[in-house]
């Protein structure tokens, strides 16, 4: 039996500051039958903060294929689920994409609420052109990484990447290698948190800045498009 009405709500959650959640998001989290989270421990902190007591299960890169069928079946039988990620909008560079795709294939109605996502404030704060940009998410760790960077070096539009703290220096090194030390970049970390920081300038200067400190927090890198292109 196919469920009537919305079966899956994609609910954005704060990327750092717990106050950055909409009233509508809180209403949906309180109303659904079940919440599917990337990490139940991380999401549990948010839900406890707002007094939301709902059944919670994990859906991440290590169990996504095992859990897909069961979650789709539950929605087909009439349950309404909410999907949340560790931070930001679900399905942006996280396994939630698979659940959305399979729900749509099954004829279920999916609704996405507006809300936080890390790359938008990082892009806007960079001061680089925002009328046209390319979002690449996380770069490949090994295979295809250099090929992609060479292609992005020629990209005329602003490029937005996500990166982990322990790979930031390597990525900035490679940006210098393939795009030159003068290519403008903007690195934002710990967005919306107490120690939020954005460093913008030539790649060589930004690299030097982050070499001189221990890098923590989630990272968004914004790269100015190729001026020659």
PyMOL commands that set and color helices and strands:
alter all, ss='L'
color gray80, all
select helices_A, chain A and resi 23-31+40-49+64-76+96-105+118-126+145-153+165-179+203-211
alter helices_A, ss='H'
color red, helices_A
select strands_A, chain A and resi 6-10+34-37+55-58+81-84+109-112+133-138+158-163+184-189+197-202+219-223
alter strands_A, ss='S'
color yellow, strands_A
deselect
rebuild
show_as cartoon
